[in-house]
Amino acid sequence: MRGDEFGIRVGVDIGGTFTDFVFLTPDGRLQKRKVSSTPEDYAEAIVAGILDVLDGKNTFIDEVVHATTVATNAILERRGARTAMITTAGFRDILELRRIRIPLSYDLEWEKPPPLAERALRFEVKERLDNFGAVLTPLDLSGLDKIVETCISEKVAAIAVCFLHSYRNGDHERQVRDFIAPKLPGVHISLSSDILPELQEFERASTTVVNAYVAPLIAEYLANLRRKLDHIKALAPILVMQSNGGLVPSQTASERPVSIIESGPAAGVVAALRASLDAGQQNVITLDMGGTTTKASIIENGEILRARDYEVGGPVSVSSRLVRGGGYLLRIPVIDISEVGAGGGSIASIDTGGALRVGPRSAGASPGPACYGQGNNDPTVTDANLVLGFLHDGSLAGGALTVDKQLAEHAINNLVARPADMSLLDGAHGVHTIANSNMVRAIKTVSVERGRDPADFVMMAFGGAGPIHAAGVAESLGIKSILVPPAPGLFSAFGLLRSEVEHHTARTVLTDLSKPEFEALQSVIDDMRDSLRQRILAEGFEDERVSYSALADIRYLGQSSELMVPLVALEMNDDVIRLAETAFEEEYERLFGHRADHRAFELVNVHVIAALDRGVDHAGQWDEDSMSEVTDRGMRSVYFGPKMGLLDTKILTRTALSSEPFSGPIIIEEYDSTVVVPPGWKVRRDERNNIVMEYNSS
């Protein structure tokens, strides 16, 4: 913002296939763009999209709000920084020992993911604290010079320091940092007492190592983006979406990149919350399907469900307590999201046993699905949808991307249909159905495994491919109503513009709630709140716009795992504690089907959240130029499976719909997505321009 002038606010979400943009102009109009992602340098696509919209306009960029998969991809592809770990003597192998959890109980070939800090680069030092933070063995710095020499010779770019019980007292970790930092200029150093001051050494070590592993890459990426935006005179600040649904300045994201691992999916859930509340829906399951993955989350009673743990890098990236061990565990504030490798670019194949499989391997943006004509011959979900008639033959994204149905048919026929002795259409429908089953798995992870019945929720479908698959997934789960918001293919980018700056901090307190020490608890909370306030002031924001809230991790006394529940106030008293205990028992019963006979509770950790209202007007109307003038696009033959076969299907645009329902089959084509309304479903458009699909059980 320059004086009283307002420029363009940009929300940009990088996906595996497309980079999505939503622009909020000074006159309150929302414009959208899709450009192909540029994996070799993601910043190139961002610059291209911004230049395309500016195109000589006499305006400026006021703010760039960004979600990125760079950190996630670095973990999945194992191309993060060469990372070392310094830990307490005797705890060198904690990353391998992990927790005794495996995701596939009967898979004899399953192996633990290799540690991100290899054993030769994990070093022990003599020091020891007790569980209250008192020094049992003083820190011995004499061995650090040799560790520094090894790090230099091994070209280490990042170091994680994680000592036993440093969540109580981080002094030893800070001494190590102060000793080695001058000797290792340019090497990133992460301290577990900064990243995660909570008990449980494996969770703390894993989170700190992941932060160190991706920090140099994220810092380089954001610095490169800054340079390229400056080059085109887009001098606006960059805000980055965190996994918790809040924004942070790019400098903070560079220092604590573990907080942005799931930034894109989080933005979609934030947008879904706003859209669902505007539509009068309190209970919503989100289905976000892009080019590489599908994400699912849940909104209950108008609130986003949050989790305290997350696993990334496994076959399913989840916060589920029931599916653990397949990836790298992070203990960070995160929106409760489940993610599976089922996107438009997911590759279909027949395995050695003759079974059809879809994903998690993806064709990505380059070379992309076979129908893109960029050299990939493997069939993908997008190819199957094109063969079935769900997608328009010729182009996608308003003509920005050319697709060739014959190439899709060739790939499906050669590598799916013929090997499985099926017709071309049945082979394509099989790929579509298997992709649906993978998405059902993701939704069950955030609903059924948490004691929720999906049939009690409305589904909100978005992402470029989500509305294509929504009806099939909903039918499998007993969901009767689907909401498709405007611009579904750019919904996460839209969510970026609806988000605010948010900081989280946590601390272990370990308090028996039968005799809580309110004064000590209050002192901890006040200290955490002051720490967040100082962080916000250091980032240049005004303290007057900050609101604070708190969460608590509570467990039954004697148990080893806890649940996160809200605290109704930051002022500790008996009423606040008793309400938290009640919330804990209600959630415990929902998850496990019973309550413990004894009512003794322990408060393990306290979380404080600082949310900043920047006074930015989020209101905006979609530019009518982005709505197609042609409302009726005729008919085409679409295959809805062996039971219904090929059906002549009307092709419409969103503007052709009204408050009066149309009966399927119908396909609704848009610039950024396609909505499939199968037989048995009805569709209408509500007053907020949402597409509403309802299952006609009669």
Solvent accessible surface area in square Angstrom, and as a share of the most:
residue,aa,sasa,rsa
1,M,125,0.56
2,R,128,0.47
3,G,67,0.64
4,D,138,0.71
5,E,103,0.46
6,F,120,0.50
7,G,4,0.04
8,I,2,0.01
9,R,14,0.05
10,V,0,0.00
11,G,0,0.00
12,V,0,0.00
13,D,17,0.09
14,I,1,0.01
15,G,23,0.22
16,G,29,0.28
17,T,13,0.07
18,F,35,0.15
19,T,0,0.00
20,D,16,0.08
21,F,0,0.00
22,V,0,0.00
23,F,1,0.00
24,L,13,0.06
25,T,19,0.11
26,P,77,0.48
27,D,109,0.56
28,G,23,0.22
29,R,75,0.27
30,L,5,0.02
31,Q,34,0.15
32,K,14,0.06
33,R,77,0.28
34,K,17,0.07
35,V,34,0.19
36,S,62,0.40
37,S,8,0.05
38,T,32,0.19
39,P,63,0.40
40,E,145,0.65
41,D,34,0.18
42,Y,22,0.08
43,A,0,0.00
44,E,79,0.35
45,A,2,0.02
46,I,0,0.00
47,V,18,0.10
48,A,52,0.40
49,G,0,0.00
50,I,0,0.00
51,L,86,0.43
52,D,75,0.39
53,V,1,0.01
54,L,25,0.12
55,D,115,0.60
56,G,82,0.79
57,K,105,0.45
58,N,162,0.83
59,T,44,0.26
60,F,25,0.11
61,I,9,0.05
62,D,19,0.10
63,E,16,0.07
64,V,0,0.00
65,V,0,0.00
66,H,0,0.00
67,A,0,0.00
68,T,1,0.01
69,T,34,0.20
70,V,6,0.04
71,A,1,0.00
72,T,13,0.08
73,N,28,0.15
74,A,0,0.00
75,I,2,0.01
76,L,91,0.45
77,E,104,0.46
78,R,101,0.37
79,R,104,0.38
80,G,22,0.21
81,A,13,0.10
82,R,94,0.34
83,T,3,0.02
84,A,0,0.00
85,M,0,0.00
86,I,0,0.00
87,T,4,0.02
88,T,1,0.01
89,A,41,0.32
90,G,66,0.63
91,F,50,0.21
92,R,67,0.24
93,D,45,0.23
94,I,17,0.09
95,L,12,0.06
96,E,59,0.26
97,L,127,0.63
98,R,33,0.12
99,R,105,0.38
100,I,177,0.90
101,R,103,0.38
102,I,84,0.43
103,P,28,0.17
104,L,78,0.39
105,S,79,0.51
106,Y,203,0.77
107,D,61,0.31
108,L,175,0.87
109,E,154,0.69
110,W,60,0.21
111,E,142,0.64
112,K,99,0.42
113,P,20,0.13
114,P,76,0.48
115,P,27,0.17
116,L,11,0.06
117,A,0,0.00
118,E,80,0.36
119,R,115,0.42
120,A,67,0.52
121,L,3,0.01
122,R,2,0.01
123,F,30,0.12
124,E,77,0.35
125,V,9,0.05
126,K,136,0.58
127,E,5,0.02
128,R,91,0.33
129,L,1,0.01
130,D,35,0.18
131,N,67,0.34
132,F,154,0.64
133,G,7,0.06
134,A,54,0.42
135,V,78,0.45
136,L,114,0.57
137,T,57,0.33
138,P,97,0.61
139,L,26,0.13
140,D,57,0.30
141,L,59,0.30
142,S,93,0.60
143,G,38,0.37
144,L,0,0.00
145,D,70,0.36
146,K,151,0.64
147,I,14,0.07
148,V,8,0.04
149,E,114,0.51
150,T,42,0.24
151,C,1,0.01
152,I,104,0.53
153,S,80,0.52
154,E,67,0.30
155,K,163,0.69
156,V,9,0.05
157,A,36,0.28
158,A,0,0.00
159,I,0,0.00
160,A,0,0.00
161,V,0,0.00
162,C,5,0.03
163,F,2,0.01
164,L,14,0.07
165,H,39,0.17
166,S,2,0.02
167,Y,20,0.08
168,R,77,0.28
169,N,44,0.23
170,G,8,0.07
171,D,61,0.32
172,H,10,0.04
173,E,0,0.00
174,R,95,0.35
175,Q,67,0.30
176,V,0,0.00
177,R,78,0.28
178,D,87,0.45
179,F,58,0.24
180,I,1,0.00
181,A,41,0.31
182,P,102,0.64
183,K,86,0.37
184,L,8,0.04
185,P,112,0.70
186,G,88,0.84
187,V,27,0.16
188,H,44,0.19
189,I,30,0.15
190,S,3,0.02
191,L,4,0.02
192,S,0,0.00
193,S,16,0.10
194,D,69,0.36
195,I,17,0.09
196,L,9,0.05
197,P,26,0.17
198,E,3,0.01
199,L,26,0.13
200,Q,42,0.19
201,E,61,0.28
202,F,13,0.05
203,E,9,0.04
204,R,2,0.01
205,A,0,0.00
206,S,8,0.05
207,T,0,0.00
208,T,0,0.00
209,V,3,0.02
210,V,2,0.01
211,N,0,0.00
212,A,0,0.00
213,Y,10,0.04
214,V,0,0.00
215,A,1,0.01
216,P,35,0.22
217,L,40,0.20
218,I,0,0.00
219,A,40,0.31
220,E,115,0.52
221,Y,18,0.07
222,L,7,0.04
223,A,44,0.34
224,N,27,0.14
225,L,0,0.00
226,R,65,0.24
227,R,143,0.52
228,K,51,0.22
229,L,0,0.00
230,D,57,0.30
231,H,152,0.68
232,I,32,0.16
233,K,154,0.65
234,A,2,0.01
235,L,114,0.57
236,A,6,0.04
237,P,81,0.51
238,I,6,0.03
239,L,8,0.04
240,V,0,0.00
241,M,0,0.00
242,Q,9,0.04
243,S,0,0.00
244,N,4,0.02
245,G,11,0.10
246,G,1,0.01
247,L,0,0.00
248,V,2,0.01
249,P,23,0.14
250,S,26,0.17
251,Q,117,0.52
252,T,17,0.10
253,A,0,0.00
254,S,16,0.10
255,E,90,0.40
256,R,59,0.21
257,P,0,0.00
258,V,3,0.01
259,S,19,0.12
260,I,0,0.00
261,I,2,0.01
262,E,4,0.02
263,S,0,0.00
264,G,6,0.06
265,P,12,0.07
266,A,0,0.00
267,A,0,0.00
268,G,0,0.00
269,V,5,0.03
270,V,11,0.06
271,A,0,0.00
272,A,0,0.00
273,L,33,0.17
274,R,80,0.29
275,A,16,0.13
276,S,0,0.00
277,L,76,0.38
278,D,64,0.33
279,A,31,0.24
280,G,59,0.57
281,Q,59,0.26
282,Q,91,0.40
283,N,50,0.26
284,V,0,0.00
285,I,0,0.00
286,T,1,0.01
287,L,0,0.00
288,D,13,0.07
289,M,0,0.00
290,G,22,0.21
291,G,18,0.17
292,T,43,0.25
293,T,27,0.16
294,T,0,0.00
295,K,28,0.12
296,A,1,0.01
297,S,0,0.00
298,I,0,0.00
299,I,0,0.00
300,E,22,0.10
301,N,106,0.55
302,G,13,0.12
303,E,115,0.51
304,I,21,0.11
305,L,34,0.17
306,R,84,0.31
307,A,14,0.11
308,R,28,0.10
309,D,12,0.06
310,Y,0,0.00
311,E,9,0.04
312,V,0,0.00
313,G,25,0.24
314,G,17,0.16
315,P,72,0.45
316,V,10,0.06
317,S,11,0.07
318,V,1,0.00
319,S,5,0.03
320,S,0,0.00
321,R,79,0.29
322,L,112,0.56
323,V,37,0.22
324,R,31,0.11
325,G,4,0.04
326,G,12,0.11
327,G,0,0.00
328,Y,17,0.07
329,L,9,0.05
330,L,0,0.00
331,R,13,0.05
332,I,12,0.06
333,P,45,0.28
334,V,1,0.00
335,I,0,0.00
336,D,5,0.02
337,I,1,0.00
338,S,0,0.00
339,E,21,0.09
340,V,7,0.04
341,G,15,0.15
342,A,0,0.00
343,G,0,0.00
344,G,6,0.06
345,G,2,0.01
346,S,0,0.00
347,I,13,0.07
348,A,2,0.01
349,S,47,0.31
350,I,42,0.22
351,D,43,0.22
352,T,153,0.89
353,G,73,0.70
354,G,49,0.47
355,A,46,0.36
356,L,33,0.16
357,R,140,0.51
358,V,8,0.05
359,G,19,0.18
360,P,96,0.60
361,R,147,0.54
362,S,33,0.21
363,A,8,0.07
364,G,16,0.15
365,A,15,0.12
366,S,83,0.54
367,P,50,0.31
368,G,0,0.00
369,P,2,0.02
370,A,5,0.04
371,C,1,0.00
372,Y,27,0.10
373,G,49,0.47
374,Q,96,0.43
375,G,67,0.65
376,N,17,0.09
377,N,113,0.58
378,D,41,0.21
379,P,1,0.00
380,T,0,0.00
381,V,0,0.00
382,T,15,0.09
383,D,0,0.00
384,A,0,0.00
385,N,2,0.01
386,L,1,0.01
387,V,5,0.03
388,L,1,0.01
389,G,4,0.04
390,F,6,0.03
391,L,15,0.07
392,H,83,0.37
393,D,73,0.38
394,G,31,0.30
395,S,35,0.22
396,L,36,0.18
397,A,10,0.08
398,G,66,0.63
399,G,47,0.45
400,A,72,0.56
401,L,16,0.08
402,T,98,0.57
403,V,5,0.03
404,D,58,0.30
405,K,57,0.24
406,Q,140,0.62
407,L,74,0.37
408,A,0,0.00
409,E,51,0.23
410,H,110,0.49
411,A,3,0.02
412,I,0,0.00
413,N,43,0.22
414,N,51,0.26
415,L,76,0.38
416,V,0,0.00
417,A,0,0.00
418,R,155,0.56
419,P,77,0.48
420,A,35,0.27
421,D,133,0.69
422,M,71,0.32
423,S,64,0.41
424,L,49,0.25
425,L,46,0.23
426,D,46,0.24
427,G,0,0.00
428,A,0,0.00
429,H,42,0.19
430,G,17,0.17
431,V,0,0.00
432,H,16,0.07
433,T,62,0.36
434,I,54,0.28
435,A,0,0.00
436,N,14,0.07
437,S,57,0.37
438,N,35,0.18
439,M,0,0.00
440,V,17,0.10
441,R,113,0.41
442,A,0,0.00
443,I,0,0.00
444,K,91,0.39
445,T,6,0.03
446,V,1,0.00
447,S,0,0.00
448,V,76,0.44
449,E,51,0.23
450,R,14,0.05
451,G,39,0.38
452,R,18,0.07
453,D,73,0.38
454,P,8,0.05
455,A,47,0.37
456,D,102,0.53
457,F,15,0.06
458,V,20,0.12
459,M,0,0.00
460,M,0,0.00
461,A,0,0.00
462,F,2,0.01
463,G,8,0.08
464,G,29,0.28
465,A,12,0.09
466,G,0,0.00
467,P,0,0.00
468,I,8,0.04
469,H,0,0.00
470,A,0,0.00
471,A,1,0.01
472,G,27,0.26
473,V,0,0.00
474,A,0,0.00
475,E,82,0.37
476,S,77,0.50
477,L,16,0.08
478,G,28,0.27
479,I,1,0.01
480,K,108,0.46
481,S,26,0.17
482,I,0,0.00
483,L,7,0.03
484,V,0,0.00
485,P,0,0.00
486,P,24,0.15
487,A,3,0.02
488,P,0,0.00
489,G,4,0.03
490,L,1,0.00
491,F,5,0.02
492,S,12,0.08
493,A,0,0.00
494,F,26,0.11
495,G,0,0.00
496,L,0,0.00
497,L,3,0.02
498,R,42,0.15
499,S,2,0.01
500,E,33,0.15
501,V,1,0.00
502,E,25,0.11
503,H,2,0.01
504,H,17,0.08
505,T,26,0.15
506,A,12,0.09
507,R,71,0.26
508,T,6,0.04
509,V,17,0.10
510,L,52,0.26
511,T,20,0.12
512,D,38,0.20
513,L,1,0.01
514,S,82,0.53
515,K,148,0.63
516,P,22,0.14
517,E,118,0.53
518,F,65,0.27
519,E,153,0.69
520,A,52,0.40
521,L,4,0.02
522,Q,40,0.18
523,S,70,0.45
524,V,35,0.20
525,I,0,0.00
526,D,59,0.31
527,D,72,0.37
528,M,1,0.00
529,R,66,0.24
530,D,70,0.36
531,S,51,0.33
532,L,0,0.00
533,R,85,0.31
534,Q,89,0.39
535,R,63,0.23
536,I,1,0.01
537,L,69,0.34
538,A,90,0.70
539,E,41,0.19
540,G,66,0.64
541,F,42,0.17
542,E,101,0.45
543,D,40,0.21
544,E,150,0.67
545,R,108,0.39
546,V,20,0.12
547,S,70,0.45
548,Y,54,0.21
549,S,54,0.35
550,A,3,0.02
551,L,27,0.13
552,A,0,0.00
553,D,0,0.00
554,I,1,0.01
555,R,30,0.11
556,Y,0,0.00
557,L,71,0.35
558,G,79,0.76
559,Q,69,0.31
560,S,87,0.56
561,S,73,0.47
562,E,13,0.06
563,L,13,0.07
564,M,38,0.17
565,V,6,0.03
566,P,80,0.50
567,L,11,0.05
568,V,99,0.57
569,A,34,0.27
570,L,13,0.06
571,E,98,0.44
572,M,18,0.08
573,N,67,0.35
574,D,69,0.36
575,D,102,0.53
576,V,7,0.04
577,I,2,0.01
578,R,82,0.30
579,L,98,0.49
580,A,2,0.01
581,E,10,0.04
582,T,60,0.35
583,A,27,0.21
584,F,2,0.01
585,E,5,0.02
586,E,97,0.43
587,E,41,0.18
588,Y,20,0.08
589,E,73,0.33
590,R,104,0.38
591,L,28,0.14
592,F,99,0.41
593,G,62,0.60
594,H,96,0.43
595,R,101,0.37
596,A,21,0.16
597,D,149,0.77
598,H,96,0.43
599,R,147,0.54
600,A,28,0.21
601,F,5,0.02
602,E,25,0.11
603,L,1,0.00
604,V,0,0.00
605,N,0,0.00
606,V,0,0.00
607,H,11,0.05
608,V,0,0.00
609,I,16,0.08
610,A,0,0.00
611,A,33,0.26
612,L,3,0.01
613,D,81,0.42
614,R,35,0.13
615,G,50,0.48
616,V,38,0.22
617,D,106,0.55
618,H,41,0.18
619,A,68,0.53
620,G,23,0.22
621,Q,121,0.54
622,W,33,0.12
623,D,26,0.13
624,E,118,0.53
625,D,132,0.68
626,S,35,0.22
627,M,34,0.15
628,S,38,0.24
629,E,169,0.76
630,V,88,0.51
631,T,52,0.30
632,D,73,0.38
633,R,101,0.37
634,G,32,0.31
635,M,111,0.50
636,R,55,0.20
637,S,57,0.37
638,V,0,0.00
639,Y,18,0.07
640,F,14,0.06
641,G,2,0.02
642,P,99,0.62
643,K,199,0.84
644,M,91,0.41
645,G,18,0.18
646,L,102,0.51
647,L,54,0.27
648,D,106,0.55
649,T,0,0.00
650,K,75,0.32
651,I,4,0.02
652,L,5,0.03
653,T,4,0.02
654,R,4,0.02
655,T,43,0.25
656,A,29,0.22
657,L,3,0.01
658,S,51,0.33
659,S,81,0.52
660,E,122,0.55
661,P,70,0.44
662,F,69,0.29
663,S,73,0.47
664,G,15,0.15
665,P,33,0.21
666,I,5,0.03
667,I,0,0.00
668,I,0,0.00
669,E,12,0.05
670,E,33,0.15
671,Y,57,0.22
672,D,8,0.04
673,S,8,0.05
674,T,10,0.06
675,V,0,0.00
676,V,4,0.02
677,V,0,0.00
678,P,17,0.11
679,P,32,0.20
680,G,36,0.34
681,W,1,0.00
682,K,73,0.31
683,V,1,0.00
684,R,70,0.25
685,R,64,0.23
686,D,23,0.12
687,E,163,0.73
688,R,129,0.47
689,N,33,0.17
690,N,4,0.02
691,I,0,0.00
692,V,10,0.06
693,M,0,0.00
694,E,70,0.32
695,Y,77,0.29
696,N,59,0.30
697,S,93,0.60
698,S,130,0.84
